[in-house]
Amino acid sequence: MPTEDSAVQIVIVEDNVETNNLLRDWLRLRFAVTCFLDAESTLRILPPSGDRLVFLIDYNMPGDNGIVLKKKLAPRFPKAKYILISGLFDEKLTEAGKAAGFHALMPKPFGMPAITQKIEELLGLKQKESLVDLVKRQSGRLATVAL
């Protein structure tokens, strides 16, 4: 049975493969997740999505940076929520992110529960259980099945 969270689509655009994989593996425990490593492939491949869409966009990537990408995505996905992630936040980038219309700015490094909480806040989702508890429960279930 689909849950309220399963209708949420998260799109990760992060050029660091390890960070991309970490975000994907964490968020897919609760949401549908699509990943891209650069702006060009995101724009070329990403199909239209539903209204419950959140973009996690890294600022510093080859080709278009995260702010340029957001400006290109916004007309195609006007109801989406946009989160800019970066390890380079300073006053100038913070102002540029706000001016570009990002709904949230997340400085790296951040904990996985923090990004989940930000997504929940932006979409008005109720936190049913923490993802840490969900992972523990899933691990227990897997151990039981393995016996």
Secondary structure as UniProt FT lines:
FT   HELIX           5..7
FT   STRAND          9..13
FT   HELIX           17..27
FT   TURN            28..30
FT   STRAND          32..36
FT   HELIX           39..45
FT   STRAND          53..58
FT   HELIX           66..73
FT   TURN            74..76
FT   TURN            78..79
FT   STRAND          81..86
FT   HELIX           91..99
FT   TURN            100..101
FT   STRAND          104..107
FT   HELIX           112..123
FT   HELIX           131..146
//
